[in-house]
Every structure is written in structure tokens, then in C-alpha cells.
Amino acid sequence: MAPKVLVSDKLSETAVQIFRDRGIDVTFDPSIGKDKDKLLDVIGDYDGLAIRSATKVTEKIIAAAPNLKVVGRAGIGVDNVDIHEASKKGIIVMNTPFGNSITTAEHAIAMMFAVARQIPEANASTHAGKWEKSRFMGVELTGKTLGVIGAGNIGSIVCDRARGLKMKVMAYDPFLSEERAKNMGVTKVELDDLLAHADFITLHVPFTEKTANILSADNLKKTKKGVRIVNCARGGLVDEAALAALIKDGHVAGAAFDVFKEEPATENPLFNLPNVVVTPHLGAATTEAQENVALQVAEQMSDYLLTGAVTNALNMPSVTAEEAAIMGPWVKLAEHLGAFVGQLTEEVIESIEITYNGLVKDMNLQALNCAAIAGLMKPSNPGVNMVSAPVIAKERGIEISTTTQDKTGVFDGYIRLHVKTSVKERSIAGTVFSDGKPRFIQIKGINIDAEIGEHMLYTTNKDVPGIIGLLGQTMGEHGANIANFTLGRSGAGQEAIAILYLDEQPPEGALTQLRETGLFQQVRPLQFDAA
């Protein structure tokens, strides 16, 4: 029987035809995406679901879809898909991470022109029969300094286009290396330097805990007087109320926003202010981009349903069906090793060295590399997947090397991850035991046997008496329950580590209390997808 796919959002007829041509039984009904009750009624009949942003793939929808094998999002953002629930149900979630990069970058440039020359207001004035030539005095882009916050895929395209406009470009991105910045022709700076010197600021970062409100009220006050700010990335990156206040008092000369903290945005502090250009999330809204992502998702879903090939999956590496059964636990281990280091690392990553020892050296190392790199980068870039991670790492000038070794030591095989940053090096190794569960076996050269839990607290300290009691007492005082713990040390009185397994993330008060003792070099809460 032919696989069945439901297209519940607006995809081009060409994309729908791809499913038909590949022998897929496809239902094209864009009205279903906006009718959650109808979607709930019919989703049980389908093997695949192709969507844009209107369809919400919730836990309830997933529970009603026993046959669903793949969800394909035509576009980058998957905020409308419960990936965790999909993963638990074995449903692949795919996106098309690079299909609309150029379109979004061009929209940011267009918005920058619009706010520089007050084009929307001048247009409205002229349509109204006025001729207010002297009212709309703009500024040139040539020679101005553009500050780019986030120099990844889209941000790097904006940098390239801005340099073509003869702008001076500075970029803030913790993962941008000096070498990559030099190749891009931009100046790598810290955020405060960018705020103080940029004539225009444009944002191109995902929305994460670290980037939320990155242009806060305090940071906005650090900007150069007369700055113009463009946001075509994600809502919530800028304190909109604070920005509105600075526009009113004349510190900020203008703003151009395509995204907002609350969407659909029917009201906002920025609305109806002078020289503020606003559009309804049009970053990816070009004919070319919409066609590209639609065609890509149709091809990817068809390949998976017909051959088992996985491309651009956010919750599964690109491996063949034969490899998946053997490699699954090792892929999860590689991702956990990367996630461990990624959650500890805030500096610029210069190189990643991955060592495969014993039986693992004969597996699909490309997929394992992708899993490790994705795990490493995901804490700062949640949208990264196992396909896009190596591309992003390459764009940022990160050197990646792989070493294979015959079996050494007591384990049949293990993976070691060694990460060098601009200020330090970190190393962690892990293996998969006979129970199929990944484990950490060495951290910082210290041998341990640590399972991976969903909520963990990692600490380092000099090996002195009383540390374990202090950890337990502090967690207890703050209501954090310890399910288990693992200890390790390099020698008596030398460096020691502790890993606490908690029922939930430790309270911030407990972390602060431990840090203030001065006994710990590191006190870091860690989270892992234990599914």
C-alpha cells in the first residue's frame, strides 16, 4: 500500500505533484491546518504530515496519529511542532533549514533602506496628495557602520550584502572565530563595542535563554545616539517598550521590525511611532523561498517514506535503515557528549577533535560527527540539527578533526570529544554498555561511570572533606531532591568532580549559595534529552 501524506498548509501545486510522482497517496487540504478538531479526526490515517506554520502539531495531535512516521516543515522554525513528543513516538521531524536564508537576509536589507530613507511615511504622504520633500530627510548607508548580532547563515549573507553597499560591518557572535570574521571582511567585536559604535544594528540570532531580550533597556541605552535598529529574526530579542521610549526621546532615530514578541501583532508599543517600519513577519515571504522550501520538504518526506533515507531531521541523524538499529545508542551518546561540553562553553570554539575507539570506529562516523557537533551547538542555537550543524560550524571557522583507534583499555569501544576554545580546552569520553544506555566514562581525564539523566548538576572542586555533605545539605535546603550521584577525582587532595542526578532543575538560589562558598571552580546545571 502506498504511504499516505496529508498536506494541511498551503504548499505549491508543484510540491504536491512531487508526492504524486513518487507514488505517494497525497491529500492536499490547506483548510485543515487551521481546524485542529478536523486535524485530530483525520490524522490517524496518515503516514506523513507536510506543514508550514498554521498547523499545530501538539501532543494531542501526535497521540491521535498511530501511523504517523514523519512531519515535514516547509521552512526553518518548528515552534509549532512538539518535537519531544514526536521523538518519543518515533516520529521524524524534518525542516528545510536553508531554503529561505537569502530571502530573509534581503528583507533585512530592504528594511534597513526603508528606515534610512523613511520610505513608508514618504509613500503615504505622497499618496495623500502632499509634497513634503523637505520633511523626509534620510541618511546614506554608504560609509555607515552596521552592527550584526549573529553571524550565522542569514547574518553572514547580510554582512556580504552590506559590504557590497560599502558599509563598515562589525559582528557580535560568540561562535564567530577571528579567521572566519577576516574571511567575511567584518570586524569581530564584543556586544558593548557594537552597541557603542554601530549606526545601524540588525539581529540574526535564534530566540534562546541567552538571546532573549539581548537588546534590553540597559543595552539599548548603550547604543550610539541616532542608531537605527532592524529585527527580522525573532520576536523577544528586543525590549520593545524600552525601544519605543528611546525613539520618542530621540536617542534612537528609527526602527524596522518584521517580528514581534506577541504575534499576530495587532497592537505594539512600536506601532504608529515616527520612522518605525513594521511588516507582518514577511522575512520568508517571497515566491522563490516558498517554492524552494515546499519542493525540498516534499522530496525529503518522499525519500524517507519510500527508502528510509533521513535528511534535515531535527531529532534523528542521517543514517541508513541498516545502520540505525546498531548505531542508535552511539548516536545518542555522541549527542550527549556534545551537549555536555556545549552547556559549559560560552567562549569561541576553535576546534573539535572526535576520537572513535574500538568497535565504534567502523560505524557511520559522519552521522556520529553530526550528532556530536549538533549536541555541542544546540545549547546556544536550538534550531540546529544534525545536517545543518557541520555547515554552521564550517561557516564559523571551527576546525573539526576525526581520529580512529583500534580497541584500547577495558571498553569494546568509546567516543572521546576534545574541544578547544579561545581560552581553554575541555575533554569528555563515553561509551555504550550492554544495556544499550550511554554513559560518561571520563571527564577532564578523571575516570567515572555516569549515566545520563534529564536533570544533572555538575561541580568541580579541590578534593577536600565535606563537599558531598555540603551539596546534599544545600539541595535539601532549597527543596531539590537528589536521586543519585557520581563522584570522581584525579587523586587524593587533587581535582574532584561530582554529578548529582536531580528530579528537576536545581533552584537558582541553591546554585548561588554553592558558588558563594568559594569551594567550587564550577557549579553548572545540565539538561539532557533522556528520551
TIVOVO-607626 format. One record per residue (C-alpha): residue in three letters; z, x, y. Coordinates in steps of 0.05 Angstrom, whole numbers, padded with zeros to 5 digits, always signed. Each point is the difference from the previous one (the first is absolute). Example, Ala and Ser with C-alpha at 12.3 -4.5 7.8 and 13.67 -1.06 7.14 Angstrom:
! residues 2
ALA+00156+00246-00090/SER-00013+00027+00069/
END
This chain:
! residues 531
MET+00000+00000+00000/ALA-00018+00026+00069/PRO+00058+00019+00046/LYS+00015-00052+00054/VAL+00010+00020+00073/LEU+00022-00045+00057/VAL-00022+00019+00070/SER+00050-00037+00044/ASP-00018+00030+00068/LYS-00064+00010+00038/LEU-00041+00054-00033/SER-00074+00009+00012/GLU-00049-00034-00047/THR-00026+00069-00018/ALA+00068+00019-00027/VAL+00006-00064-00039/GLN-00068+00014-00030/ILE+00024+00067-00025/PHE+00050-00036-00045/ARG-00055-00045-00026/ASP-00048+00058-00012/ARG+00053+00037-00039/GLY+00012-00061-00046/ILE+00064-00024+00032/ASP+00014-00075+00002/VAL+00016-00006+00075/THR+00027-00058+00041/PHE-00011+00006+00075/ASP+00046-00046+00038/PRO+00027+00029+00066/SER+00041-00064+00013/ILE+00049+00017-00056/GLY+00028+00060+00036/LYS+00031-00044+00053/ASP+00025-00052-00050/LYS+00057+00031-00039/ASP+00012-00062-00042/LYS-00072-00003-00023/LEU+00001+00075-00014/LEU+00063-00010-00042/ASP-00035-00054-00040/VAL-00063+00039-00017/ILE+00020+00074-00002/GLY+00020-00005-00074/ASP-00073-00005-00020/TYR-00022+00067+00030/ASP-00001+00073-00020/GLY-00013+00025+00070/LEU+00015-00021+00071/ALA-00042+00027+00059/ILE+00033-00010+00068/ARG+00002+00020+00073/SER+00062-00015+00042/ALA+00004-00076-00003/THR+00021-00005-00073/LYS+00074+00015-00013/VAL+00011+00028-00070/THR+00074-00015-00006/GLU+00049+00006-00057/LYS-00010-00074-00013/ILE-00076+00007-00004/ILE+00007+00060-00046/ALA+00047-00038-00046/ALA-00052-00055-00006/ALA-00055+00048-00019/PRO+00009+00021-00073/ASN-00072+00024-00007/LEU-00005+00037+00066/LYS-00018+00074-00009/VAL-00022+00023+00068/VAL+00007-00018+00073/GLY-00053+00030+00046/ARG+00013+00003+00075/ALA-00063+00009+00042/GLY+00033+00044+00053/ILE+00058+00048+00007/GLY+00063-00041+00012/VAL+00034-00033-00060/ASP+00059-00031+00037/ASN-00022-00067-00030/VAL+00008+00024-00072/ASP+00067+00008-00036/ILE-00018+00067-00032/HIS+00067+00008-00034/GLU-00006-00066-00037/ALA-00073+00014-00016/SER+00020+00067-00030/LYS+00054-00031-00043/LYS-00052-00049-00027/GLY-00050+00056-00013/ILE-00048-00025+00054/ILE-00041+00054+00035/VAL-00002-00005+00076/MET-00061+00032+00031/ASN-00021+00009+00072/THR-00058+00033+00037/PRO+00036+00053+00042/PHE-00058+00031+00037/GLY-00048-00058+00010/ASN+00019-00017+00072/SER+00025+00066+00028/ILE-00058+00012+00046/THR+00002-00072+00025/THR+00074+00003+00017/ALA-00008+00068+00034/GLU-00058-00027+00042/HIS+00041-00060+00020/ALA+00055+00046+00026/ILE-00051+00039+00041/ALA-00030-00066+00026/MET+00070-00024+00020/MET+00012+00066+00036/PHE-00063-00009+00041/ALA+00018-00072+00014/VAL+00069+00017+00028/ALA-00026+00061+00037/ARG-00051-00041+00039/GLN+00035-00068+00000/ILE-00061-00031-00032/PRO+00030-00066-00024/GLU+00030-00017+00067/ALA-00063+00021+00037/ASN-00041-00042-00047/ALA+00043-00062+00010/SER-00001+00010+00076/THR-00076+00006+00002/HIS-00010-00060-00045/ALA+00043-00039+00049/GLY-00050+00015+00055/LYS+00041+00053+00035/TRP-00026+00068+00019/GLU+00064+00043+00001/LYS-00031+00068-00004/SER+00056+00036+00036/ARG+00054-00033-00042/PHE-00019+00031-00066/MET+00008+00075+00010/GLY+00000+00035-00067/VAL+00010+00070-00026/GLU-00047+00046-00039/LEU+00015+00022-00071/THR-00034+00067+00009/GLY+00051+00054+00010/LYS+00059-00045-00015/THR+00051+00016-00054/LEU+00002-00047-00060/GLY+00064+00000-00042/VAL-00014-00022-00071/ILE+00061-00021-00041/GLY-00022+00006-00072/ALA-00059+00045-00018/GLY-00017-00028-00068/ASN-00066-00032-00020/ILE-00008-00047+00060/GLY+00037+00044+00049/SER-00044+00060-00016/ILE-00063-00042+00014/VAL+00030-00020+00068/CYS+00013+00073+00014/ASP-00072+00017-00016/ARG-00028-00055+00044/ALA+00047+00017+00057/ARG-00021+00073-00001/GLY-00072-00025+00005/LEU+00021-00035+00064/LYS+00025+00068+00026/MET+00073-00021-00003/LYS+00056+00050-00015/VAL+00032-00023-00064/MET+00071+00012-00024/ALA+00027-00028-00065/TYR+00069-00014-00027/ASP+00003-00006-00075/PRO+00056+00032-00042/PHE-00050+00012-00056/LEU-00054+00032+00042/SER-00004+00075-00011/GLU-00019+00049+00054/GLU-00062+00020-00038/ARG-00024-00072-00007/ALA+00014-00013+00074/LYS-00041+00061+00018/ASN-00058-00023-00043/MET+00004-00068+00034/GLY-00001+00032+00069/VAL+00066-00032+00020/THR+00068+00027+00022/LYS+00057-00015-00047/VAL+00063-00019+00039/GLU+00068-00032-00008/LEU+00008-00072+00021/ASP+00038+00015+00064/ASP-00055+00048+00023/LEU-00053-00053-00013/LEU+00039-00053+00039/ALA+00010+00046+00059/HIS-00073+00023+00008/ALA-00047-00054-00028/ASP-00041-00042+00049/PHE-00018-00047-00058/ILE+00040-00011-00064/THR-00029-00031-00062/LEU+00038-00016-00065/HIS-00028+00009-00070/VAL+00059+00000-00047/PRO+00023-00050-00053/PHE+00061-00043+00012/THR+00059+00032-00036/GLU+00074+00010+00013/LYS-00017+00065+00034/THR-00056-00026+00044/ALA+00031-00068+00018/ASN+00009-00002+00075/ILE-00025+00071+00006/LEU-00016-00017+00073/SER+00070-00027+00013/ALA+00026-00016+00069/ASP+00029+00071+00005/ASN-00065+00033-00022/LEU-00042-00043+00046/LYS+00042+00024+00058/LYS-00018+00072-00019/THR-00074-00014+00011/LYS-00041+00027+00058/LYS-00004-00048+00059/GLY-00067-00036-00001/VAL-00008+00005-00075/ARG-00042-00052-00038/ILE+00021-00019-00071/VAL-00046-00024-00056/ASN+00024-00030-00066/CYS-00051-00019-00052/ALA+00043+00021-00060/ARG+00059-00046-00016/GLY+00046-00046+00038/GLY+00072+00023+00007/LEU-00017+00072+00019/VAL+00013-00014+00074/ASP+00057-00035+00035/GLU-00044-00053+00031/ALA+00054-00027+00048/ALA+00016+00070+00025/LEU-00073+00015+00010/ALA-00010-00064+00039/ALA+00057+00019+00046/LEU-00030+00069+00013/ILE-00068-00031+00015/LYS+00033-00047+00050/ASP+00035+00056+00037/GLY-00063+00043+00002/HIS+00021+00057-00046/VAL-00052-00019-00053/ALA-00069-00013+00030/GLY-00026-00043-00057/ALA+00000-00016-00073/ALA-00049-00023-00053/PHE+00028-00033-00063/ASP-00036-00027-00061/VAL+00064-00008-00042/PHE+00067-00031+00015/LYS+00070-00003-00030/GLU-00008-00075-00013/GLU-00068-00024-00023/PRO-00035-00047+00012/ALA+00021+00018+00071/THR-00001-00064+00041/GLU+00049+00028+00050/ASN+00022+00071+00016/PRO+00033+00039+00056/LEU-00066+00036+00012/PHE-00041-00062+00011/ASN-00026-00016+00070/LEU+00021+00067+00029/PRO-00048+00038+00045/ASN-00045+00050-00035/VAL+00023-00018-00070/VAL-00056-00011-00050/VAL+00017-00039-00062/THR-00042-00019-00061/PRO+00019-00040-00063/HIS+00003+00056-00052/LEU-00074+00017+00002/GLY+00006+00072-00023/ALA-00040-00011-00064/ALA-00041-00058+00026/THR-00071+00026-00002/THR-00057-00023-00044/GLU-00007+00069-00030/ALA+00073+00008-00017/GLN+00009-00069-00029/GLU-00062+00009-00043/ASN+00020+00070-00023/VAL+00070-00019-00023/ALA-00025-00064-00034/LEU-00053+00038-00040/GLN+00050+00054-00018/VAL+00052-00048-00026/ALA-00051-00039-00042/GLU-00024+00065-00033/GLN+00071+00025-00012/MET+00024-00065-00031/SER-00062-00007-00043/ASP+00008+00071-00026/TYR+00072-00012-00019/LEU-00011-00067-00034/LEU-00061+00024-00039/THR+00016+00072-00016/GLY+00074+00012+00017/ALA-00018+00050+00054/VAL+00051+00001+00057/THR-00019+00018+00071/ASN+00041-00003+00064/ALA+00060-00030-00035/LEU+00066+00000+00038/ASN+00043-00008-00062/MET-00038+00039-00053/PRO-00036+00067-00005/SER-00074+00006-00015/VAL+00000+00012-00075/THR-00041-00024-00058/ALA+00026-00052-00048/GLU+00008+00052-00054/GLU+00042+00045+00044/ALA+00044-00055+00028/ALA+00041-00010-00064/ILE+00018+00074-00005/MET+00005+00018+00073/GLY+00038-00059+00028/PRO+00070+00030-00002/TRP-00026+00068+00025/VAL-00036-00033+00058/LYS+00065-00035+00019/LEU+00037+00066-00005/ALA-00050+00035+00046/GLU+00008-00055+00050/HIS+00076+00004-00003/LEU-00001+00075+00010/GLY-00043-00008+00062/ALA+00043-00057+00026/PHE+00063+00042-00008/VAL-00028+00056+00043/GLY-00034-00048+00048/GLN+00065-00036+00016/LEU+00032+00067+00017/THR-00057+00028+00041/GLU-00012-00013+00074/GLU-00035+00066+00017/VAL-00074+00017-00003/ILE-00021+00010-00072/GLU-00042+00063-00008/SER-00011+00004-00074/ILE+00013-00036-00066/GLU+00001+00037-00066/ILE+00003-00041-00064/THR+00014+00034-00067/TYR-00016-00034-00066/ASN+00034+00030-00060/GLY-00010-00013-00074/LEU-00031-00064-00025/VAL-00010-00029+00069/LYS-00049+00055+00019/ASP-00054-00033-00043/MET+00005-00068+00034/ASN-00040-00028+00059/LEU+00028+00048+00052/GLN-00040-00031+00057/ALA+00035-00066-00010/LEU+00068+00034-00006/ASN-00014+00040+00064/CYS-00018-00064+00036/ALA+00064-00033-00024/ALA+00043+00058+00023/ILE-00034+00005+00068/ALA+00003-00075+00011/GLY+00074+00001-00017/LEU+00011+00057+00049/MET-00036-00033+00058/LYS+00020-00072-00011/PRO+00069+00003+00035/SER-00036+00014+00066/ASN-00064-00038-00015/PRO+00014-00061-00044/GLY-00074-00020-00002/VAL-00021+00063-00037/ASN-00024-00007-00071/MET-00020+00047-00056/VAL-00072+00003+00023/SER+00010+00007+00075/ALA+00060+00049-00004/PRO-00041+00062-00017/VAL-00051-00017+00054/ILE+00055-00008+00052/ALA+00033+00065-00023/LYS-00065+00037+00007/GLU-00012-00029+00070/ARG+00068+00027+00020/GLY-00014+00069-00025/ILE+00050-00002-00058/GLU-00017+00052-00053/ILE+00005-00028-00070/SER+00001+00045-00062/THR+00008-00015-00073/THR+00026+00047-00054/THR+00001-00012-00076/GLN+00045+00036-00050/ASP+00009+00000-00075/LYS+00066-00027-00024/THR+00061+00039+00023/GLY+00073-00018-00007/VAL+00031-00058-00038/PHE-00045-00056+00024/ASP-00067-00018-00031/GLY-00027-00008+00070/TYR+00022-00006+00072/ILE-00027-00006+00071/ARG+00025+00043+00058/LEU-00013-00017+00073/HIS+00008+00056+00052/VAL-00010-00021+00072/LYS-00003+00049+00058/THR+00012-00027+00070/SER+00000+00033+00069/VAL+00074+00017-00008/LYS+00020+00000-00073/GLU-00021-00008-00073/ARG+00022-00053-00050/SER-00008+00000-00075/ILE+00013-00053-00054/ALA-00019-00007-00073/GLY+00000-00057-00049/THR-00019-00021-00069/VAL-00008-00063-00043/PHE+00048-00007-00058/SER-00015-00035-00066/ASP+00025-00066+00029/GLY-00059+00001+00048/LYS+00045+00005+00062/PRO-00014+00054+00052/ARG+00058+00047+00018/PHE+00013+00054+00050/ILE+00018+00064-00036/GLN+00005+00050+00057/ILE+00012-00004+00076/LYS+00001+00062+00044/GLY+00002+00042-00063/ILE+00063-00035-00025/ASN-00006-00030-00070/ILE+00019-00073-00006/ASP-00015-00062-00043/ALA-00010-00057+00049/GLU-00031-00067-00014/ILE-00036-00034+00058/GLY+00036-00060+00029/GLU-00022-00049+00053/HIS+00056+00019+00048/MET+00025+00072-00001/LEU+00041+00044+00046/TYR-00017+00074+00000/THR+00049+00052+00028/THR+00003+00076+00002/ASN+00061+00041+00014/LYS+00037+00064-00017/ASP+00035-00007-00068/VAL+00072-00014+00020/PRO+00053-00046-00030/GLY+00006-00071+00024/ILE-00072-00016+00016/ILE-00009-00051-00056/GLY+00065-00035+00019/LEU-00022-00001+00073/LEU-00066-00031-00018/GLY+00032-00054-00043/GLN+00054-00015+00051/THR-00049-00006+00057/MET-00047-00046-00038/GLY+00059-00043-00021/GLU+00026-00006+00072/HIS-00068-00026+00021/GLY-00009-00048-00059/ALA-00055+00040-00034/ASN+00004-00003-00076/ILE-00017+00063-00039/ALA-00034-00016-00066/ASN-00005+00073-00023/PHE-00006+00071+00026/THR-00032+00066-00018/LEU+00025+00069+00021/GLY-00029+00070+00000/ARG+00016+00068+00029/SER-00031+00069+00003/GLY+00067+00032-00018/ALA+00075-00005+00012/GLY+00013-00001+00074/GLN-00074+00001+00016/GLU-00050-00055+00019/ALA+00012-00069-00032/ILE-00036-00066+00000/ALA+00021-00071-00016/ILE-00041-00062-00013/LEU+00036-00067+00003/TYR-00032-00062-00030/LEU+00018-00061+00043/ASP-00010-00075-00008/GLU-00031-00002+00070/GLN-00016+00046+00058/PRO+00064+00034+00026/PRO+00027-00026+00067/GLU-00017+00042+00060/GLY+00074+00005+00016/ALA+00012+00035-00066/LEU-00056+00050+00012/THR+00027+00015+00070/GLN+00070+00010-00026/LEU-00024+00050-00053/ARG-00042+00038+00050/GLU+00057+00005+00049/THR+00043+00037-00051/GLY-00043+00061+00009/LEU+00003+00013-00075/PHE-00072-00021-00016/GLN-00066+00033+00016/GLN-00037-00064-00017/VAL+00020-00072-00008/ARG-00063-00040-00014/PRO-00008-00071-00027/LEU-00061-00005-00045/GLN-00039-00060-00026/PHE-00047-00003-00059/ASP-00043-00054-00030/ALA+00034-00006-00067/ALA-00048-00053-00026/
END
